[in-house]
Amino acid sequence: MLSPQEQARYSKQIILPEIGMPGQEKLKAAKILVIGAGGLGCPVLQYLAAAGVGTIGIADGDTVDISNLQRQVLYTHQDIGSPKVAVAAQKLKALNDDITIISHPFFISSANVLDVMRDYDMVVDGSDNFDTRYLVNDACVMLGKPMVSGAIYKFEGQVSVFNYNNGPTYRCIFPEAPNAEDSPNCADIGVVASLPGIIGTIQANEVIKIITGIGEVLSGKLLVIDTLTMNTHTFHFKLNPANKNITRLKDEALSCHLPAQSISHAMLQRMVHSRQPHQLIDVREAEEHAEANIGGINIPLSILDHSYHLIAPDDTLIVYCASGKRSIRAANMLLQNGFKNVLSLEKGINNIKAAP
């Protein structure tokens, strides 16, 4: 039953004959887990909270960074350094105090995903890397839960619904994760501010449709939007029954949160002052390096696998980028190709006074 306050709050939704009071009560009873409180997660969380989804879980182990504010609209400058999950929960309760927010302040992994997902009806994937997408998909298959998926790249986004009513899974359209060299998911490749809002809002709309049982769900269909031209395309795909036969989980090789060894800026400064032999490698693009850097050679991540001959094999290698994501990936590539002493600069140079 809806309280008088809830009836007033959701009145514009209740008067829609497709939703009505029964649909609004279904929304209140629903339990939705949102994985990732970043660019996609922010609009998803805001609209699900505003629409009256009764229980919303948020899973993310990240903190707010100044570079997030361009597109992650739940956060402000005052939130920098705070856990995203805690800030998001506070903002959502301020938006709608009739709903329940459950915080999971950590990154999803094969060790925790089944336990986290078990009590929810549906999962919204707002992650920014392939390893999490495959992991969440496989866990949804094992638990029989729908997955509303979104992805963004520069000016283009895509949305689909997987594992809905025994429909196709993520692996039915993307059977395997791409090679590290071909995958831009963990790199800071850039994205226009409005794109996550567009894609995240469509994801929230799919969730509302599934809960209330209205409309035509994006199951077996991948909606792709190019915001530069506003052209949209819908690609159809079918279930491969073999993709339902998942009995165990594994962490994919590509991860933005791999336990690669890191070094803080303070530790790097001490290394420099003590004249400990090392080589700095900036894996950002050339124009980023030219704008600001902390020294060393510039080998963009995109060409790193063709540039190993430029790297001193016996030195301690310090790899850096803007935020630490590309450098973690580069450090793992170097370790996998025979380099022994490789460290990633923690959190990159975004918050360091770089040399022009």
Secondary structure, 3 states (H helix, E strand, C coil): CCCHHHHHHCHHHHCCCCCHHHHHHHHHHCEEEEECCCCCHHHHHHHHHHHCCCEEEEECCCECCHHHCCCCCCCCHHHCCCEHHHHHHHHHHHHCCCCEEEEECCCCCCCCHHHHHCCCCEEEECCCCHHHHHHHHHHHHHHCCCEEEEEEEECEEEEEEECHHHCCCHHHHCCCCCCHHHCCCCCCCCECCCHHHHHHHHHHHHHHHHHHCCCCCCECEEEEEECCCCEEEEEECCCCHHHHCCCCCCCCCCCCCCCCCEECHHHHHHHHHCCCCEEEEECCCHHHHHHCECCCEECCHHHHHHCHHHCCCCCEEEEECCCCHHHHHHHHHHHHCCCCCEEEECCCCCCCCCEC
